[in-house]
Amino acid sequence: MIKRQLYLWAGLLALALGTAGIALPLLPTVPFMILAAFCFARSNPALESRLLNHPKFGAHLVAWREKGAISRHGKWSATIAFGISIAIGFAILTFPWSLAPMGAAALCLIWIWFKPEA
């Protein structure tokens, strides 16, 4: 019972962060929605169903769940967001710390671009 409540609260938090990511450019939306669907699958099937049938996010969530796939648009959006993060890192941080965002982005982008496309 407590485990189910923790999943529910984690899902609600992920849903809130994903919703905030719609308006905040560097906060990702779909990864938080994937996490919310995962948590809701273990706590509240009705909320999971609402997410999976959502007109905007549903197809992305189902593609990820079934094939581990990321859409081409999602890949390009991630690439642009990481590019902005790298530019901010170079503008704000001093060497060698300015290399950290570039290294993290490179690793993440390699992983993203090798995932199948939806």
Biopython code that builds the backbone (N, CA, C, O; Angstrom):
import numpy as np
from Bio.PDB.StructureBuilder import StructureBuilder

atoms = [
    (1, "MET", "N", (0.823, -1.197, 0.000)),
    (1, "MET", "CA", (0.000, 0.000, 0.000)),
    (1, "MET", "C", (0.865, 1.257, 0.000)),
    (1, "MET", "O", (0.590, 2.191, -0.754)),
    (2, "ILE", "N", (1.897, 1.297, 0.827)),
    (2, "ILE", "CA", (2.770, 2.465, 0.889)),
    (2, "ILE", "C", (3.546, 2.594, -0.424)),
    (2, "ILE", "O", (3.739, 3.698, -0.934)),
    (3, "LYS", "N", (3.992, 1.445, -0.969)),
    (3, "LYS", "CA", (4.725, 1.461, -2.227)),
    (3, "LYS", "C", (3.870, 2.055, -3.350)),
    (3, "LYS", "O", (4.357, 2.825, -4.179)),
    (4, "ARG", "N", (2.618, 1.690, -3.359)),
    (4, "ARG", "CA", (1.695, 2.203, -4.370)),
    (4, "ARG", "C", (1.503, 3.716, -4.224)),
    (4, "ARG", "O", (1.445, 4.436, -5.221)),
    (5, "GLN", "N", (1.404, 4.188, -2.996)),
    (5, "GLN", "CA", (1.283, 5.627, -2.747)),
    (5, "GLN", "C", (2.546, 6.378, -3.174)),
    (5, "GLN", "O", (2.461, 7.476, -3.722)),
    (6, "LEU", "N", (3.717, 5.784, -2.921)),
    (6, "LEU", "CA", (4.962, 6.424, -3.352)),
    (6, "LEU", "C", (5.024, 6.539, -4.875)),
    (6, "LEU", "O", (5.432, 7.571, -5.407)),
    (7, "TYR", "N", (4.618, 5.475, -5.572)),
    (7, "TYR", "CA", (4.577, 5.535, -7.034)),
    (7, "TYR", "C", (3.592, 6.603, -7.511)),
    (7, "TYR", "O", (3.863, 7.314, -8.478)),
    (8, "LEU", "N", (2.467, 6.712, -6.838)),
    (8, "LEU", "CA", (1.475, 7.714, -7.218)),
    (8, "LEU", "C", (2.042, 9.122, -7.060)),
    (8, "LEU", "O", (1.910, 9.946, -7.965)),
    (9, "TRP", "N", (2.665, 9.401, -5.932)),
    (9, "TRP", "CA", (3.231, 10.726, -5.685)),
    (9, "TRP", "C", (4.397, 11.009, -6.624)),
    (9, "TRP", "O", (4.550, 12.132, -7.105)),
    (10, "ALA", "N", (5.219, 9.999, -6.887)),
    (10, "ALA", "CA", (6.323, 10.179, -7.841)),
    (10, "ALA", "C", (5.770, 10.463, -9.235)),
    (10, "ALA", "O", (6.315, 11.294, -9.961)),
    (11, "GLY", "N", (4.695, 9.780, -9.610)),
    (11, "GLY", "CA", (4.061, 10.010, -10.904)),
    (11, "GLY", "C", (3.485, 11.409, -11.003)),
    (11, "GLY", "O", (3.619, 12.069, -12.034)),
    (12, "LEU", "N", (2.847, 11.862, -9.943)),
    (12, "LEU", "CA", (2.283, 13.215, -9.935)),
    (12, "LEU", "C", (3.383, 14.270, -10.018)),
    (12, "LEU", "O", (3.226, 15.277, -10.709)),
    (13, "LEU", "N", (4.500, 14.043, -9.314)),
    (13, "LEU", "CA", (5.623, 14.966, -9.379)),
    (13, "LEU", "C", (6.217, 14.988, -10.792)),
    (13, "LEU", "O", (6.503, 16.055, -11.336)),
    (14, "ALA", "N", (6.396, 13.808, -11.377)),
    (14, "ALA", "CA", (6.925, 13.740, -12.744)),
    (14, "ALA", "C", (5.979, 14.424, -13.726)),
    (14, "ALA", "O", (6.422, 15.120, -14.640)),
    (15, "LEU", "N", (4.694, 14.229, -13.538)),
    (15, "LEU", "CA", (3.704, 14.878, -14.395)),
    (15, "LEU", "C", (3.789, 16.399, -14.259)),
    (15, "LEU", "O", (3.709, 17.117, -15.256)),
    (16, "ALA", "N", (3.949, 16.890, -13.033)),
    (16, "ALA", "CA", (4.069, 18.339, -12.807)),
    (16, "ALA", "C", (5.339, 18.884, -13.459)),
    (16, "ALA", "O", (5.303, 19.941, -14.088)),
    (17, "LEU", "N", (6.460, 18.174, -13.317)),
    (17, "LEU", "CA", (7.704, 18.627, -13.931)),
    (17, "LEU", "C", (7.612, 18.587, -15.453)),
    (17, "LEU", "O", (8.108, 19.486, -16.132)),
    (18, "GLY", "N", (6.981, 17.547, -15.988)),
    (18, "GLY", "CA", (6.789, 17.465, -17.433)),
    (18, "GLY", "C", (5.902, 18.577, -17.948)),
    (18, "GLY", "O", (6.144, 19.126, -19.022)),
    (19, "THR", "N", (4.885, 18.908, -17.191)),
    (19, "THR", "CA", (3.995, 20.002, -17.574)),
    (19, "THR", "C", (4.748, 21.332, -17.539)),
    (19, "THR", "O", (4.570, 22.170, -18.423)),
    (20, "ALA", "N", (5.586, 21.526, -16.522)),
    (20, "ALA", "CA", (6.393, 22.746, -16.448)),
    (20, "ALA", "C", (7.367, 22.808, -17.624)),
    (20, "ALA", "O", (7.693, 23.892, -18.107)),
    (21, "GLY", "N", (7.834, 21.640, -18.084)),
    (21, "GLY", "CA", (8.770, 21.588, -19.203)),
    (21, "GLY", "C", (8.178, 22.071, -20.512)),
    (21, "GLY", "O", (8.917, 22.386, -21.445)),
    (22, "ILE", "N", (6.860, 22.135, -20.596)),
    (22, "ILE", "CA", (6.229, 22.674, -21.805)),
    (22, "ILE", "C", (6.601, 24.143, -21.969)),
    (22, "ILE", "O", (6.842, 24.605, -23.085)),
    (23, "ALA", "N", (6.646, 24.870, -20.868)),
    (23, "ALA", "CA", (6.918, 26.307, -20.923)),
    (23, "ALA", "C", (8.397, 26.642, -20.696)),
    (23, "ALA", "O", (8.872, 27.673, -21.172)),
    (24, "LEU", "N", (9.123, 25.790, -19.982)),
    (24, "LEU", "CA", (10.531, 26.066, -19.675)),
    (24, "LEU", "C", (11.418, 25.345, -20.681)),
    (24, "LEU", "O", (11.381, 24.117, -20.759)),
    (25, "PRO", "N", (12.210, 26.075, -21.448)),
    (25, "PRO", "CA", (12.913, 25.482, -22.584)),
    (25, "PRO", "C", (13.945, 24.412, -22.248)),
    (25, "PRO", "O", (14.142, 23.504, -23.056)),
    (26, "LEU", "N", (14.604, 24.470, -21.116)),
    (26, "LEU", "CA", (15.640, 23.485, -20.815)),
    (26, "LEU", "C", (15.149, 22.336, -19.939)),
    (26, "LEU", "O", (15.927, 21.440, -19.613)),
    (27, "LEU", "N", (13.894, 22.346, -19.560)),
    (27, "LEU", "CA", (13.327, 21.262, -18.768)),
    (27, "LEU", "C", (12.604, 20.316, -19.724)),
    (27, "LEU", "O", (11.652, 20.722, -20.391)),
    (28, "PRO", "N", (13.046, 19.061, -19.798)),
    (28, "PRO", "CA", (12.427, 18.154, -20.771)),
    (28, "PRO", "C", (11.003, 17.783, -20.383)),
    (28, "PRO", "O", (10.675, 17.710, -19.199)),
    (29, "THR", "N", (10.175, 17.554, -21.362)),
    (29, "THR", "CA", (8.780, 17.194, -21.116)),
    (29, "THR", "C", (8.563, 15.698, -21.221)),
    (29, "THR", "O", (8.096, 15.068, -20.273)),
    (30, "VAL", "N", (8.899, 15.127, -22.366)),
    (30, "VAL", "CA", (8.565, 13.718, -22.626)),
    (30, "VAL", "C", (9.237, 12.764, -21.641)),
    (30, "VAL", "O", (8.576, 11.825, -21.199)),
    (31, "PRO", "N", (10.525, 12.943, -21.262)),
    (31, "PRO", "CA", (11.095, 12.012, -20.284)),
    (31, "PRO", "C", (10.329, 11.997, -18.950)),
    (31, "PRO", "O", (10.188, 10.947, -18.322)),
    (32, "PHE", "N", (9.844, 13.155, -18.532)),
    (32, "PHE", "CA", (9.055, 13.195, -17.294)),
    (32, "PHE", "C", (7.697, 12.516, -17.493)),
    (32, "PHE", "O", (7.175, 11.885, -16.574)),
    (33, "MET", "N", (7.132, 12.646, -18.684)),
    (33, "MET", "CA", (5.864, 11.963, -18.970)),
    (33, "MET", "C", (6.075, 10.446, -19.021)),
    (33, "MET", "O", (5.210, 9.687, -18.583)),
    (34, "ILE", "N", (7.211, 10.005, -19.550)),
    (34, "ILE", "CA", (7.541, 8.571, -19.551)),
    (34, "ILE", "C", (7.649, 8.075, -18.120)),
    (34, "ILE", "O", (7.128, 7.011, -17.786)),
    (35, "LEU", "N", (8.325, 8.842, -17.275)),
    (35, "LEU", "CA", (8.447, 8.473, -15.862)),
    (35, "LEU", "C", (7.079, 8.458, -15.186)),
    (35, "LEU", "O", (6.790, 7.559, -14.396)),
    (36, "ALA", "N", (6.246, 9.434, -15.486)),
    (36, "ALA", "CA", (4.903, 9.480, -14.903)),
    (36, "ALA", "C", (4.097, 8.253, -15.316)),
    (36, "ALA", "O", (3.416, 7.650, -14.486)),
    (37, "ALA", "N", (4.169, 7.876, -16.604)),
    (37, "ALA", "CA", (3.436, 6.692, -17.068)),
    (37, "ALA", "C", (3.942, 5.436, -16.363)),
    (37, "ALA", "O", (3.153, 4.568, -15.991)),
    (38, "PHE", "N", (5.249, 5.341, -16.182)),
    (38, "PHE", "CA", (5.841, 4.204, -15.468)),
    (38, "PHE", "C", (5.297, 4.124, -14.042)),
    (38, "PHE", "O", (4.888, 3.059, -13.581)),
    (39, "CYS", "N", (5.298, 5.259, -13.355)),
    (39, "CYS", "CA", (4.817, 5.290, -11.959)),
    (39, "CYS", "C", (3.314, 5.017, -11.882)),
    (39, "CYS", "O", (2.860, 4.290, -10.999)),
    (40, "PHE", "N", (2.545, 5.594, -12.798)),
    (40, "PHE", "CA", (1.102, 5.386, -12.784)),
    (40, "PHE", "C", (0.743, 3.939, -13.118)),
    (40, "PHE", "O", (-0.275, 3.434, -12.645)),
    (41, "ALA", "N", (1.565, 3.265, -13.928)),
    (41, "ALA", "CA", (1.311, 1.852, -14.236)),
    (41, "ALA", "C", (1.372, 1.004, -12.974)),
    (41, "ALA", "O", (0.745, -0.052, -12.899)),
    (42, "ARG", "N", (2.122, 1.465, -11.989)),
    (42, "ARG", "CA", (2.276, 0.726, -10.744)),
    (42, "ARG", "C", (1.387, 1.243, -9.615)),
    (42, "ARG", "O", (1.355, 0.674, -8.524)),
    (43, "SER", "N", (0.659, 2.338, -9.897)),
    (43, "SER", "CA", (-0.141, 2.907, -8.817)),
    (43, "SER", "C", (-1.574, 3.226, -9.215)),
    (43, "SER", "O", (-2.491, 3.016, -8.421)),
    (44, "ASN", "N", (-1.786, 3.726, -10.425)),
    (44, "ASN", "CA", (-3.113, 4.178, -10.821)),
    (44, "ASN", "C", (-3.308, 3.961, -12.323)),
    (44, "ASN", "O", (-2.981, 4.838, -13.123)),
    (45, "PRO", "N", (-3.841, 2.793, -12.711)),
    (45, "PRO", "CA", (-4.006, 2.489, -14.133)),
    (45, "PRO", "C", (-4.872, 3.506, -14.886)),
    (45, "PRO", "O", (-4.692, 3.683, -16.091)),
    (46, "ALA", "N", (-5.787, 4.164, -14.218)),
    (46, "ALA", "CA", (-6.627, 5.160, -14.892)),
    (46, "ALA", "C", (-5.791, 6.358, -15.341)),
    (46, "ALA", "O", (-5.976, 6.860, -16.449)),
    (47, "LEU", "N", (-4.874, 6.819, -14.489)),
    (47, "LEU", "CA", (-3.997, 7.931, -14.867)),
    (47, "LEU", "C", (-3.022, 7.498, -15.960)),
    (47, "LEU", "O", (-2.712, 8.276, -16.863)),
    (48, "GLU", "N", (-2.538, 6.258, -15.878)),
    (48, "GLU", "CA", (-1.659, 5.740, -16.924)),
    (48, "GLU", "C", (-2.391, 5.741, -18.265)),
    (48, "GLU", "O", (-1.835, 6.160, -19.280)),
    (49, "SER", "N", (-3.621, 5.277, -18.267)),
    (49, "SER", "CA", (-4.413, 5.227, -19.484)),
    (49, "SER", "C", (-4.627, 6.627, -20.065)),
    (49, "SER", "O", (-4.563, 6.816, -21.280)),
    (50, "ARG", "N", (-4.879, 7.598, -19.198)),
    (50, "ARG", "CA", (-5.058, 8.982, -19.672)),
    (50, "ARG", "C", (-3.794, 9.504, -20.344)),
    (50, "ARG", "O", (-3.862, 10.191, -21.363)),
    (51, "LEU", "N", (-2.641, 9.173, -19.768)),
    (51, "LEU", "CA", (-1.390, 9.618, -20.381)),
    (51, "LEU", "C", (-1.148, 8.914, -21.717)),
    (51, "LEU", "O", (-0.774, 9.558, -22.697)),
    (52, "LEU", "N", (-1.359, 7.602, -21.759)),
    (52, "LEU", "CA", (-1.110, 6.842, -22.984)),
    (52, "LEU", "C", (-2.067, 7.225, -24.106)),
    (52, "LEU", "O", (-1.740, 7.053, -25.280)),
    (53, "ASN", "N", (-3.231, 7.737, -23.765)),
    (53, "ASN", "CA", (-4.210, 8.159, -24.763)),
    (53, "ASN", "C", (-4.206, 9.664, -25.001)),
    (53, "ASN", "O", (-5.053, 10.173, -25.735)),
    (54, "HIS", "N", (-3.274, 10.375, -24.398)),
    (54, "HIS", "CA", (-3.193, 11.823, -24.547)),
    (54, "HIS", "C", (-2.881, 12.159, -26.010)),
    (54, "HIS", "O", (-2.016, 11.525, -26.614)),
    (55, "PRO", "N", (-3.575, 13.147, -26.582)),
    (55, "PRO", "CA", (-3.358, 13.456, -28.002)),
    (55, "PRO", "C", (-1.941, 13.947, -28.333)),
    (55, "PRO", "O", (-1.463, 13.728, -29.446)),
    (56, "LYS", "N", (-1.278, 14.593, -27.403)),
    (56, "LYS", "CA", (0.065, 15.131, -27.671)),
    (56, "LYS", "C", (1.179, 14.161, -27.280)),
    (56, "LYS", "O", (2.125, 13.975, -28.045)),
    (57, "PHE", "N", (1.085, 13.545, -26.110)),
    (57, "PHE", "CA", (2.169, 12.719, -25.586)),
    (57, "PHE", "C", (1.956, 11.226, -25.765)),
    (57, "PHE", "O", (2.915, 10.457, -25.706)),
    (58, "GLY", "N", (0.735, 10.806, -25.981)),
    (58, "GLY", "CA", (0.406, 9.390, -26.006)),
    (58, "GLY", "C", (1.220, 8.583, -26.994)),
    (58, "GLY", "O", (1.742, 7.523, -26.648)),
    (59, "ALA", "N", (1.337, 9.069, -28.223)),
    (59, "ALA", "CA", (2.074, 8.315, -29.241)),
    (59, "ALA", "C", (3.548, 8.170, -28.871)),
    (59, "ALA", "O", (4.143, 7.117, -29.101)),
    (60, "HIS", "N", (4.138, 9.215, -28.300)),
    (60, "HIS", "CA", (5.541, 9.150, -27.884)),
    (60, "HIS", "C", (5.726, 8.137, -26.754)),
    (60, "HIS", "O", (6.695, 7.378, -26.743)),
    (61, "LEU", "N", (4.802, 8.133, -25.818)),
    (61, "LEU", "CA", (4.896, 7.214, -24.688)),
    (61, "LEU", "C", (4.745, 5.773, -25.143)),
    (61, "LEU", "O", (5.488, 4.900, -24.694)),
    (62, "VAL", "N", (3.800, 5.516, -26.022)),
    (62, "VAL", "CA", (3.581, 4.159, -26.519)),
    (62, "VAL", "C", (4.788, 3.696, -27.346)),
    (62, "VAL", "O", (5.221, 2.551, -27.219)),
    (63, "ALA", "N", (5.330, 4.576, -28.188)),
    (63, "ALA", "CA", (6.504, 4.222, -28.995)),
    (63, "ALA", "C", (7.694, 3.891, -28.103)),
    (63, "ALA", "O", (8.442, 2.953, -28.379)),
    (64, "TRP", "N", (7.867, 4.660, -27.037)),
    (64, "TRP", "CA", (8.965, 4.385, -26.109)),
    (64, "TRP", "C", (8.737, 3.059, -25.393)),
    (64, "TRP", "O", (9.656, 2.250, -25.267)),
    (65, "ARG", "N", (7.540, 2.843, -24.936)),
    (65, "ARG", "CA", (7.227, 1.638, -24.178)),
    (65, "ARG", "C", (7.362, 0.381, -25.032)),
    (65, "ARG", "O", (7.882, -0.632, -24.564)),
    (66, "GLU", "N", (6.900, 0.438, -26.273)),
    (66, "GLU", "CA", (6.894, -0.756, -27.118)),
    (66, "GLU", "C", (8.220, -1.010, -27.820)),
    (66, "GLU", "O", (8.630, -2.162, -27.967)),
    (67, "LYS", "N", (8.899, 0.052, -28.256)),
    (67, "LYS", "CA", (10.097, -0.139, -29.076)),
    (67, "LYS", "C", (11.332, 0.587, -28.551)),
    (67, "LYS", "O", (12.418, 0.438, -29.112)),
    (68, "GLY", "N", (11.181, 1.371, -27.483)),
    (68, "GLY", "CA", (12.294, 2.198, -27.038)),
    (68, "GLY", "C", (12.625, 3.259, -28.068)),
    (68, "GLY", "O", (13.777, 3.679, -28.186)),
    (69, "ALA", "N", (11.607, 3.700, -28.824)),
    (69, "ALA", "CA", (11.807, 4.597, -29.958)),
    (69, "ALA", "C", (11.605, 6.057, -29.570)),
    (69, "ALA", "O", (10.805, 6.391, -28.695)),
    (70, "ILE", "N", (12.366, 6.916, -30.257)),
    (70, "ILE", "CA", (12.259, 8.368, -30.099)),
    (70, "ILE", "C", (12.030, 8.938, -31.488)),
    (70, "ILE", "O", (12.724, 8.565, -32.433)),
    (71, "SER", "N", (11.071, 9.832, -31.621)),
    (71, "SER", "CA", (10.772, 10.409, -32.933)),
    (71, "SER", "C", (11.936, 11.261, -33.428)),
    (71, "SER", "O", (12.745, 11.740, -32.633)),
    (72, "ARG", "N", (12.016, 11.444, -34.730)),
    (72, "ARG", "CA", (13.065, 12.283, -35.314)),
    (72, "ARG", "C", (12.937, 13.713, -34.782)),
    (72, "ARG", "O", (13.940, 14.361, -34.482)),
    (73, "HIS", "N", (11.702, 14.196, -34.669)),
    (73, "HIS", "CA", (11.478, 15.542, -34.116)),
    (73, "HIS", "C", (12.007, 15.623, -32.688)),
    (73, "HIS", "O", (12.631, 16.616, -32.313)),
    (74, "GLY", "N", (11.765, 14.591, -31.895)),
    (74, "GLY", "CA", (12.268, 14.561, -30.524)),
    (74, "GLY", "C", (13.785, 14.564, -30.463)),
    (74, "GLY", "O", (14.380, 15.210, -29.601)),
    (75, "LYS", "N", (14.407, 13.835, -31.384)),
    (75, "LYS", "CA", (15.864, 13.802, -31.429)),
    (75, "LYS", "C", (16.428, 15.181, -31.772)),
    (75, "LYS", "O", (17.396, 15.629, -31.158)),
    (76, "TRP", "N", (15.821, 15.851, -32.754)),
    (76, "TRP", "CA", (16.299, 17.188, -33.126)),
    (76, "TRP", "C", (16.031, 18.194, -32.022)),
    (76, "TRP", "O", (16.843, 19.087, -31.782)),
    (77, "SER", "N", (14.897, 18.054, -31.350)),
    (77, "SER", "CA", (14.598, 18.965, -30.235)),
    (77, "SER", "C", (15.627, 18.799, -29.124)),
    (77, "SER", "O", (16.089, 19.786, -28.551)),
    (78, "ALA", "N", (15.986, 17.562, -28.819)),
    (78, "ALA", "CA", (17.004, 17.307, -27.800)),
    (78, "ALA", "C", (18.352, 17.872, -28.231)),
    (78, "ALA", "O", (19.076, 18.443, -27.416)),
    (79, "THR", "N", (18.686, 17.718, -29.489)),
    (79, "THR", "CA", (19.959, 18.230, -29.996)),
    (79, "THR", "C", (20.025, 19.749, -29.861)),
    (79, "THR", "O", (21.051, 20.291, -29.450)),
    (80, "ILE", "N", (18.947, 20.432, -30.201)),
    (80, "ILE", "CA", (18.908, 21.892, -30.075)),
    (80, "ILE", "C", (18.998, 22.313, -28.610)),
    (80, "ILE", "O", (19.733, 23.241, -28.270)),
    (81, "ALA", "N", (18.250, 21.628, -27.744)),
    (81, "ALA", "CA", (18.289, 21.966, -26.315)),
    (81, "ALA", "C", (19.685, 21.744, -25.735)),
    (81, "ALA", "O", (20.172, 22.561, -24.953)),
    (82, "PHE", "N", (20.328, 20.638, -26.119)),
    (82, "PHE", "CA", (21.689, 20.398, -25.637)),
    (82, "PHE", "C", (22.653, 21.449, -26.195)),
    (82, "PHE", "O", (23.581, 21.865, -25.501)),
    (83, "GLY", "N", (22.444, 21.877, -27.434)),
    (83, "GLY", "CA", (23.287, 22.928, -28.012)),
    (83, "GLY", "C", (23.183, 24.221, -27.217)),
    (83, "GLY", "O", (24.187, 24.888, -26.965)),
    (84, "ILE", "N", (21.970, 24.566, -26.826)),
    (84, "ILE", "CA", (21.763, 25.766, -26.002)),
    (84, "ILE", "C", (22.456, 25.600, -24.653)),
    (84, "ILE", "O", (23.089, 26.533, -24.159)),
    (85, "SER", "N", (22.337, 24.409, -24.054)),
    (85, "SER", "CA", (22.994, 24.152, -22.768)),
    (85, "SER", "C", (24.509, 24.274, -22.882)),
    (85, "SER", "O", (25.164, 24.828, -21.999)),
    (86, "ILE", "N", (25.058, 23.755, -23.971)),
    (86, "ILE", "CA", (26.510, 23.860, -24.180)),
    (86, "ILE", "C", (26.918, 25.317, -24.310)),
    (86, "ILE", "O", (27.909, 25.736, -23.711)),
    (87, "ALA", "N", (26.169, 26.098, -25.085)),
    (87, "ALA", "CA", (26.488, 27.519, -25.263)),
    (87, "ALA", "C", (26.429, 28.259, -23.933)),
    (87, "ALA", "O", (27.301, 29.076, -23.637)),
    (88, "ILE", "N", (25.406, 27.977, -23.132)),
    (88, "ILE", "CA", (25.303, 28.619, -21.814)),
    (88, "ILE", "C", (26.482, 28.212, -20.933)),
    (88, "ILE", "O", (27.046, 29.039, -20.217)),
    (89, "GLY", "N", (26.848, 26.928, -20.990)),
    (89, "GLY", "CA", (27.988, 26.451, -20.204)),
    (89, "GLY", "C", (29.277, 27.162, -20.578)),
    (89, "GLY", "O", (30.052, 27.549, -19.703)),
    (90, "PHE", "N", (29.512, 27.339, -21.891)),
    (90, "PHE", "CA", (30.713, 28.052, -22.318)),
    (90, "PHE", "C", (30.673, 29.523, -21.912)),
    (90, "PHE", "O", (31.714, 30.114, -21.626)),
    (91, "ALA", "N", (29.480, 30.117, -21.886)),
    (91, "ALA", "CA", (29.354, 31.535, -21.536)),
    (91, "ALA", "C", (29.518, 31.784, -20.040)),
    (91, "ALA", "O", (30.055, 32.814, -19.634)),
    (92, "ILE", "N", (29.061, 30.856, -19.236)),
    (92, "ILE", "CA", (29.019, 31.078, -17.787)),
    (92, "ILE", "C", (30.200, 30.459, -17.042)),
    (92, "ILE", "O", (30.735, 31.054, -16.106)),
    (93, "LEU", "N", (30.600, 29.262, -17.465)),
    (93, "LEU", "CA", (31.614, 28.516, -16.723)),
    (93, "LEU", "C", (33.022, 28.798, -17.232)),
    (93, "LEU", "O", (33.218, 29.184, -18.385)),
    (94, "THR", "N", (33.995, 28.600, -16.351)),
    (94, "THR", "CA", (35.389, 28.759, -16.738)),
    (94, "THR", "C", (35.964, 27.399, -17.117)),
    (94, "THR", "O", (35.455, 26.354, -16.711)),
    (95, "PHE", "N", (37.027, 27.436, -17.897)),
    (95, "PHE", "CA", (37.709, 26.208, -18.286)),
    (95, "PHE", "C", (38.328, 25.579, -17.045)),
    (95, "PHE", "O", (38.889, 26.332, -16.248)),
    (96, "PRO", "N", (38.282, 24.308, -16.811)),
    (96, "PRO", "CA", (37.792, 23.206, -17.626)),
    (96, "PRO", "C", (36.323, 22.857, -17.365)),
    (96, "PRO", "O", (35.782, 21.942, -17.987)),
    (97, "TRP", "N", (35.678, 23.587, -16.444)),
    (97, "TRP", "CA", (34.291, 23.254, -16.103)),
    (97, "TRP", "C", (33.345, 23.474, -17.282)),
    (97, "TRP", "O", (32.281, 22.859, -17.351)),
    (98, "SER", "N", (33.722, 24.332, -18.189)),
    (98, "SER", "CA", (32.879, 24.592, -19.350)),
    (98, "SER", "C", (32.781, 23.378, -20.273)),
    (98, "SER", "O", (31.886, 23.309, -21.115)),
    (99, "LEU", "N", (33.690, 22.432, -20.119)),
    (99, "LEU", "CA", (33.651, 21.213, -20.931)),
    (99, "LEU", "C", (32.631, 20.200, -20.415)),
    (99, "LEU", "O", (32.225, 19.304, -21.154)),
    (100, "ALA", "N", (32.216, 20.331, -19.156)),
    (100, "ALA", "CA", (31.283, 19.365, -18.567)),
    (100, "ALA", "C", (29.942, 19.304, -19.305)),
    (100, "ALA", "O", (29.484, 18.206, -19.620)),
    (101, "PRO", "N", (29.291, 20.445, -19.595)),
    (101, "PRO", "CA", (28.024, 20.353, -20.342)),
    (101, "PRO", "C", (28.205, 19.731, -21.720)),
    (101, "PRO", "O", (27.331, 19.005, -22.196)),
    (102, "MET", "N", (29.340, 20.014, -22.363)),
    (102, "MET", "CA", (29.575, 19.453, -23.684)),
    (102, "MET", "C", (29.752, 17.939, -23.597)),
    (102, "MET", "O", (29.229, 17.209, -24.439)),
    (103, "GLY", "N", (30.471, 17.469, -22.607)),
    (103, "GLY", "CA", (30.667, 16.030, -22.445)),
    (103, "GLY", "C", (29.372, 15.313, -22.128)),
    (103, "GLY", "O", (29.081, 14.263, -22.702)),
    (104, "ALA", "N", (28.587, 15.879, -21.210)),
    (104, "ALA", "CA", (27.306, 15.270, -20.848)),
    (104, "ALA", "C", (26.367, 15.254, -22.047)),
    (104, "ALA", "O", (25.699, 14.252, -22.304)),
    (105, "ALA", "N", (26.317, 16.355, -22.775)),
    (105, "ALA", "CA", (25.443, 16.433, -23.948)),
    (105, "ALA", "C", (25.876, 15.436, -25.013)),
    (105, "ALA", "O", (25.033, 14.786, -25.631)),
    (106, "ALA", "N", (27.177, 15.309, -25.234)),
    (106, "ALA", "CA", (27.670, 14.371, -26.250)),
    (106, "ALA", "C", (27.262, 12.945, -25.912)),
    (106, "ALA", "O", (26.790, 12.214, -26.782)),
    (107, "LEU", "N", (27.438, 12.547, -24.670)),
    (107, "LEU", "CA", (27.047, 11.187, -24.265)),
    (107, "LEU", "C", (25.550, 10.958, -24.436)),
    (107, "LEU", "O", (25.124, 9.926, -24.954)),
    (108, "CYS", "N", (24.763, 11.924, -23.997)),
    (108, "CYS", "CA", (23.308, 11.788, -24.112)),
    (108, "CYS", "C", (22.854, 11.774, -25.565)),
    (108, "CYS", "O", (21.985, 10.987, -25.939)),
    (109, "LEU", "N", (23.435, 12.632, -26.376)),
    (109, "LEU", "CA", (23.031, 12.692, -27.782)),
    (109, "LEU", "C", (23.420, 11.432, -28.543)),
    (109, "LEU", "O", (22.677, 10.980, -29.415)),
    (110, "ILE", "N", (24.568, 10.866, -28.224)),
    (110, "ILE", "CA", (24.944, 9.590, -28.853)),
    (110, "ILE", "C", (23.896, 8.540, -28.525)),
    (110, "ILE", "O", (23.452, 7.801, -29.404)),
    (111, "TRP", "N", (23.502, 8.475, -27.266)),
    (111, "TRP", "CA", (22.484, 7.504, -26.848)),
    (111, "TRP", "C", (21.151, 7.762, -27.559)),
    (111, "TRP", "O", (20.517, 6.831, -28.055)),
    (112, "ILE", "N", (20.734, 9.027, -27.605)),
    (112, "ILE", "CA", (19.469, 9.388, -28.232)),
    (112, "ILE", "C", (19.455, 9.050, -29.718)),
    (112, "ILE", "O", (18.488, 8.469, -30.211)),
    (113, "TRP", "N", (20.518, 9.408, -30.434)),
    (113, "TRP", "CA", (20.527, 9.209, -31.876)),
    (113, "TRP", "C", (20.677, 7.752, -32.280)),
    (113, "TRP", "O", (20.366, 7.397, -33.417)),
    (114, "PHE", "N", (21.147, 6.900, -31.374)),
    (114, "PHE", "CA", (21.215, 5.469, -31.687)),
    (114, "PHE", "C", (19.942, 4.717, -31.324)),
    (114, "PHE", "O", (19.828, 3.527, -31.617)),
    (115, "LYS", "N", (18.993, 5.380, -30.701)),
    (115, "LYS", "CA", (17.690, 4.751, -30.410)),
    (115, "LYS", "C", (16.892, 4.666, -31.706)),
    (115, "LYS", "O", (17.048, 5.519, -32.580)),
    (116, "PRO", "N", (16.037, 3.649, -31.845)),
    (116, "PRO", "CA", (15.203, 3.570, -33.050)),
    (116, "PRO", "C", (14.227, 4.754, -33.121)),
    (116, "PRO", "O", (13.906, 5.380, -32.111)),
    (117, "GLU", "N", (13.772, 5.035, -34.335)),
    (117, "GLU", "CA", (12.835, 6.143, -34.531)),
    (117, "GLU", "C", (11.406, 5.632, -34.544)),
    (117, "GLU", "O", (11.116, 4.539, -35.032)),
    (118, "ALA", "N", (10.521, 6.454, -33.993)),
    (118, "ALA", "CA", (9.116, 6.091, -33.919)),
    (118, "ALA", "C", (8.464, 6.212, -35.281)),
    (118, "ALA", "O", (7.270, 5.945, -35.420)),
]
sb = StructureBuilder()
sb.init_structure("model")
sb.init_model(0)
sb.init_chain("A")
sb.init_seg("    ")
for serial, (resi, resn, name, xyz) in enumerate(atoms, 1):
    if name == "N":
        sb.init_residue(resn, " ", resi, " ")
    sb.init_atom(name, np.array(xyz, "f"), 0.0, 1.0, " ", f" {name:<3s}", serial, name[0])
structure = sb.get_structure()
